[in-house]
Amino acid sequence: MSNQSGILGVFLGFLTGVVWLLLALLGFITDFLTLIGLDGALGDILNIVVALIGFLTSVWFGLCLFKKAWRYCRGHKHGC
């Protein structure tokens, strides 16, 4: 059971990183920061930081997910 929850946690981490990256790239973060009055250079910097964190999170958890799937498939030779 702990192996399944570990994979689920890694997948949710990957999915969260992708969502934050998409929110930043599609401009929702910029619109929200403009709505609360943080537009201009500070809003741009925060948008870039959120996009960078989302990208790094998706890459890191994607690599962990790939490693877990690779180990699982290497252990089960048939049917994978």
C-alpha positions as CSV (number, residue, x, y, z in Angstrom):
1,M,0.0,0.0,0.0
2,S,2.8,2.4,0.7
3,N,4.2,1.9,-2.8
4,Q,0.9,2.9,-4.3
5,S,0.5,6.0,-2.2
6,G,4.1,7.0,-3.0
7,I,3.3,6.8,-6.7
8,L,0.1,8.7,-6.2
9,G,2.0,11.5,-4.3
10,V,4.6,11.7,-7.1
11,F,1.8,11.9,-9.7
12,L,-0.1,14.6,-7.8
13,G,3.2,16.6,-7.5
14,F,3.7,16.3,-11.2
15,L,0.1,17.3,-11.9
16,T,0.4,20.3,-9.5
17,G,3.5,21.5,-11.2
18,V,1.9,21.3,-14.6
19,V,-1.2,23.2,-13.4
20,W,0.9,26.1,-11.9
21,L,2.9,26.3,-15.1
22,L,-0.2,26.5,-17.2
23,L,-1.7,29.1,-14.9
24,A,1.4,31.2,-15.3
25,L,1.7,30.7,-19.1
26,L,-2.0,31.4,-19.8
27,G,-1.9,34.7,-17.9
28,F,-4.2,33.8,-15.0
29,I,-1.5,34.6,-12.5
30,T,-1.0,38.0,-14.1
31,D,-4.7,38.7,-14.1
32,F,-5.0,37.8,-10.5
33,L,-2.0,39.9,-9.5
34,T,-3.5,42.9,-11.5
35,L,-6.8,42.3,-9.7
36,I,-5.2,42.7,-6.3
37,G,-3.1,45.6,-7.3
38,L,0.3,44.0,-7.9
39,D,0.7,44.8,-11.6
40,G,3.9,46.2,-13.2
41,A,7.4,44.9,-12.6
42,L,6.5,43.1,-9.3
43,G,3.7,41.2,-11.0
44,D,5.9,40.2,-13.9
45,I,8.6,38.9,-11.5
46,L,6.0,36.9,-9.5
47,N,4.6,35.5,-12.7
48,I,8.1,34.4,-13.8
49,V,8.8,32.9,-10.4
50,V,5.5,30.9,-10.4
51,A,6.2,29.7,-13.9
52,L,9.7,28.6,-13.0
53,I,8.6,26.8,-9.8
54,G,5.9,25.1,-11.8
55,F,8.3,24.0,-14.5
56,L,10.9,22.7,-12.0
57,T,8.3,20.9,-10.0
58,S,6.9,19.2,-13.1
59,V,10.4,18.2,-14.2
60,W,11.4,16.9,-10.8
61,F,8.2,14.9,-10.1
62,G,8.1,13.7,-13.7
63,L,11.6,12.3,-13.3
64,C,10.6,10.6,-10.0
65,L,7.5,9.2,-11.6
66,F,9.5,7.8,-14.5
67,K,12.0,6.3,-12.1
68,K,9.3,4.6,-10.1
69,A,7.6,3.3,-13.3
70,W,11.0,2.1,-14.6
71,R,11.8,0.2,-11.4
72,Y,8.3,-1.3,-11.4
73,C,8.6,-2.5,-15.0
74,R,12.1,-3.9,-14.4
75,G,10.9,-5.9,-11.5
76,H,8.0,-7.4,-13.4
77,K,9.4,-8.7,-16.7
78,H,6.2,-10.1,-18.1
79,G,3.2,-8.0,-19.0
80,C,4.8,-4.5,-18.6
